[in-house]
Amino acid sequence: MTVLLAATILTWGAKAPENGATSVGDMGYEAATVARDETDSALETLDPNTQSLIGADVKSCRQRLAVITVDKMPATPGGIFRIRSGAYLSPFYTVTEEPQRIAYPFPTPYETGTGDISIEGWVAGTRLYLSPTLGPTAINGKLVIHLRWHVDKSCDI
């Protein structure tokens, strides 16, 4: 376990930005938007305070949520991580072989169509299902991911 915690980012194409974190996706990974019929289950993945603050806005389509699916490769240790997106900081999640769909607020106003999130924690053999899929990867600290998303003004997503 000590060796894994000492690992560095092993993602192809990663670079170190000025703040010391590792950064990927200069061309942008595509973030998925939570579909309207998945809103209730998506809200359950947020911390309770954020659920109560934005739940009504998400259900009425005044605010959108992004979603990422995370799992680990078989026979890898996985680890723990959280998502920082704008002012939002998720609770820690444990990476498992069973895919987990985790919602988070978009890092910038939805209408901008672009922004950065960071995955913070210690993981190995982890896949982050964006478009394209990122991983398997190891993170020891912080990975900044440059995102873009399709802005859809309808609430039919």
N, C-alpha and C positions, 0 to 999 in steps of 0.2 A: 504494500500500500504506500509506503514511503516513497518508493521509486515512482509510482504513478503521480503522487502529489508534486513531485519535483519535475514532472514532464512539462514540456513547453507546448505551444500550439503546433499541431502536426497537420494543419490544413493546407492543402496545396494552394498556392497563390496568396497566402497570408502575408501581411506586412505590418511593421510596428509603427503606429502613429506617434506623434510627439509626446503624448501623455503616458507612454509606456505600455498601453494596452495593445493587443493585437487586433488588426482590422481586416475585414474581408468584404468583397463585393463592390469594388470600385464601379463596376457597371450596374450594380444593384441586383439583389436577390428579390424575387417577387413575393410579397406577403399576401396571404389569403384573408379575405374578409369573412367574418362569421355570417352564415346564412340565417335568415330571419327565423326559420324553424329550428335552429340550433341555439337560439339566444339563451333560453333558460339553462341549458347544460353548460354553455360557455360562461355565463355569469357565475356559476358555481366554482369555477377554477380561479376566480379572482379572490383577493383577500376580502374578508367580510366588510370592512369599512368602505372599500371601493365599490363593492356590490351595492351597498345601501346608498352611496352617493350618486352613482351613475346608472343604476339598474333601470329606473323608470325612463331615463333618456335613451338607453339602449333599446328597451322594449318598444318605445314609440318611434324609433329610427331617427332621433335627434342626434344620437351619437353612435358611431360604429366601433366595433371591436375587430381586431385582427386575431388570427389563430395560427399557432404553430404546433406541429405534431413532432414528438420527440420519442426516441427509443434508443436501445443500445444493441450492439452486435452480440450474438451469443458468445458466451465464455469470456466476456470483458467485464470489468468491474463496475461500469456505469459511473455513478457518483451523484453529487447534488448540485443544483444550480438554481438561479432565479433570473428573472427577466427585468431589466430596467428599460422603460419605454417612456421618454419624456419625464414627467414628474412621478410616474408610477413605478413602484418597486414591488414585484410579486413576492409571495412567500417562497421559501425553498421547496423544490420538488426533488424527489429521488428518481433517477433514471432507471427504467426497467426494460425488459425485453418486450413487454406489452406496450404498444404505442399509446402515448398519452396526448390528447388534444388539449392545449392550454391557450386560453384567450388572454389578451392584453389590450389596453387602449393603444390606438395608433400614437406614435411618438410625436407627431406634429399634427396640426389640423388635417382632418381627413382629405379635404379638398386640395391640399398641396401635392399629394400623390408620392411623396418621398420623405424619408427620415431615417434616423439611425436607432437601433436598439442595441443593448448589450446583454450578453449572456454572462453571468457572473457565477463563479463557483469552481468546482473541481470535478471534471468528468473525463472519462476515457472510453473510446469505442462508441461514442454517441453520434447519432444521426439527427440532424435538424431538418425537418421536411419543409423547406421553402421551395421556391422554384428558381434554379435547380436545387436539388437536395445538397445540403452541406454536410459532408462527413463521409465516413466516420472521422471524428475529430477528438482531440484531447484539449481540454481547457484547464489552465492552472491560473486562475485569477479572473481575467475579463477578456471577452471577445466582442468587438464592436462589429455589427453587421449593418451594412448600408442597404436599405430597403426601398423598394418602389411598390406601388399598388395601383390597381385600376380603380379610378374614381367613378362610382356609379351613383348618380343622384336619386335613383329610384330606391324603393325599399324592398325590392323583389329579390335581392341577392340570396 
